[in-house]
Amino acid sequence: MKTKILTSCVVIAGYSFIAGNCLALTPVSDDFKGASLNTKLWKISNFENARLRQSSGRLNFTIGPKTHPEEDYAFAQLVNNQPGFNESWQVTLDVANTAAKGKRVGVGFWIFNADDPSDTVFFEFYGKGKGANGGFNVSFVLDGQHVGADLWRNPNVSSGSLRITFNKQTKLFTFYCDRSGSGGGYQWTRIGTFSPTGVGGDRRAKWQMNPGSGRFGIRLEGFGEQSLVSGGKATMDNFVLRASN
């Protein structure tokens, strides 16, 4: 249970990096090459003993040299770009996790209501593990509290890809996973849907999105529960945000 992260969803409610005109979606991609993270795209926040660093062509998540008694976590927030409630869009991300900690260590997406970050979806990859203790997992938060049962799929792999789409007509998020990553071309498997309006979908919660100007924030995150994670064990790569049909 992400106790500290859920608390921060409320504490960080006023935490924004948006400047200028961000009302229209701007396509973004990042393969995390180069010596350091592109600070024109991302703002990193590290909490407790967790760190996110760009190295070896990936975004690396680590925890050490010690762990917090509850959780350690970090995120990179996409700046100056928040897709809208009245736009159809999608994000994709390659992930790898060989930390071998099951659902105690994950990396992936943290999508939130830009007007109220205590309304959140986590879409994370745990790597190999039995049943719901491994694979791809989607969890839902309303007002800083978990709601509904998680959605998950476990193909028992140590790397893969995440995809989230949002449809402006149905107002539904759809979550997909790929078990082999972008290298061989994506083969997406649908995990399920979520409605932030509280109507329809496999899971739902009423986020009170502004119908005219509502927007979504995007973070790439890593978390660990009482777990050390060394470099190269939990990584993210090949982020893409673009419009969709």
N, C-alpha and C positions, 0 to 999 in steps of 0.2 A: 504493500500500500504506500503510495507516494505522499506521505504525511507532510513533509516539508515543502514539496513541490506544490501541493494543493494550497498550502498556506501562502506560498509566494504568489499564486495566481491572484489572490486578493491584494497582497501587499504591493505587487507590481502593477496594479490596476492603472496607475498614472504614469507608468514607465513607457515612454514612446520615443521613437527615433524618426517619426515621419515628418518630413518637411517638404514644402513646395506642393505641386499638383500631383497627388497620388490617387485621384479618383478613378482614373482609367488604368486598366491593367497594362503593364509594360512587360513583355517577354524577358525572361532572365535565364541564363544558364551559367553554371560554374563547375569546372572540372577540378578545381582546387590544386592546379599546378602552380609552380612558382615558389618563391622563398617564404612568402607570408600571405595571410588572408587578405582578400580585397575588401578594405574597410569602406569602400564606396558602396558595397553591396551588403555587408554584414557588420553587426555589432555583437561581440562575444561577451557573455556574462558567465563567470565561474563562481560556484558556490561550494563552500567547505573545501574538500580536498580534490574536487573534480576539475579537470582542465580540458578545453578544446583547443587544439592546435592544428594548423595546416602543416603537414609534412609528408614526404614521400608520395606526393600527388593525391593525397586524401585528407579529409578532415578527421583527425584522430581524437578519440575520447579516452582519457586516462583518469585513474584515481590512485592517489598515493602521496607520500609514503605511508600514510595511515588512512583509516576510514572514520567517518562520523558514525555515532551509535545508531542513527536512523538512516539517512540518505545523503549521498553526495550527487550533485548534478550540475550540468552546464548546458548552455544553449547559445546558438548563433541566431540572432534575429535578422530577418531580411529587412533592410531599411529602405525608406522612400518608395515602397511598393506594397500595397495591400489590395488584393483582388476584391471585387465588390460583390455584394449580395445580389445584384442585378446583372452579373456577368457570369458566363459559363467559362470555367477555367480548370486546369489540371496541374498537378505537380508530380514529379517522379524523382526517385532517389535510389542509388545503389547503396547497399548496406552489407557489412560483414561483421560477424560476431563469433570469435573463437575463445571468448573469455571463459566458457564452460561453467557459467554460474546460473544457467536456467533463467527464469524470469526475474532474478535479482539484478541482472545487468541488461540494459536495452539501449538501442539507438534508433532514431527515426524522426518522425514529424511531431510537432506540437502546434496545432492549428487552434486559433482562439478568436473570439468575438472582439474586434478592436475597440468597441465601446465598453466592453466589460470582460476583461481577460480572465475572470473567474469562470467563464463559460468556455470549455476547452475540449478538444479531442486529441488524444495521444494515439499515434499509430507507430508501433515499435517492433523491432526485430530482436528476438532473444537468442538466436542461433539454435544449435541442436539441443534437444531435451525431450522428455517423454510428455505426450499429451499437451495440455495447455502450458506446461512448463518450458516449452520451446516454440520456435517458429514465429509467426506474425500475429500480433495482437492489437486490437483496437479497443480503447476504453473511453468513457464519456463522463464529462464533468459539468455540473450545473451549479452555479453559485459556490464553487469551491468544494463540492461534494460529488463523489462518484454516484452515477445513476445508471440503472439498467445493468444487464449482464454484458460482459465483454464479448466481442466477436473475435474469433481466432481461426487460424489454419496452420497446421504444422506439417510441412513436407520433409522435416528432418534434414535440413541443410545448414551449412555454416555461412552462406552468403546468398544474396538475392536482391530483389528490388521492390520498392513500394510505389504505389500510384494512388493518388486521390483525385477524383473529379468532383466538381460542383456544377449542377445544372440550374441555370437561372429560372427555368420554367417550373420544374418540379420542386426546387429548393432542397434537393437531396445531395448529400455527399455519398459517393460510392467508393469503396476501398478495394484495391486489387493488390495481389502479390505475384511476383515472378520468382521461381526457384533457382534460376540460373544466371540472372543479372543481364546487363545490357550487351555483354560480349557476343552472345550468339543470337541477338535479336530477341525482343521481349515476347513472351508468351504469357499473357495476363490471366490470372485466375481470380474471379470475383469472390470477395469475402463477405460483403454485405453492405447495407446502406444505413445512413443516419439522417434524421430530419431535425435541423435546428429550429424549426417552427413548431415542433410538438405534434405535427400531423404527418402520418404516413411513415414509411421507412421501416427497416428491421428493428431499429432502435430510435428513440426520439427524446427530445427535451426542448422546452420552450426557452430559447436564448434571448428573447425580446430584441431581436435584430431590428434596427431602424429600417423600415421598408423602402425608404428613399435613398439613404446615404450609408447604409450598413456596409462594413468592410471586415475582412478577415486578416489577422496577422499570421505570419508564418515563421516558425522557429525550427531549426534542426537541433535536436537535443540528445543528450546521453544522461543516463542515471544509473546509480548503483546502490544497492542496499547492503551495507556491511560487507563490501567486496572490493578488493584491490583489483585494478585493471591496468596492465602494462601497455606500453605503446604498441600499436599494430594489432591489438586484440579486438578492438571495437571501432569501426571506421565507417565513414559516409563519403560518397563520391557521386559525381555526375548529376548534380541537381539541375532540374529544369522546371520553370514555371512558364506556362503559355496558355493562350485561349484555347477553348475546346468547343465542339459542336453541342 
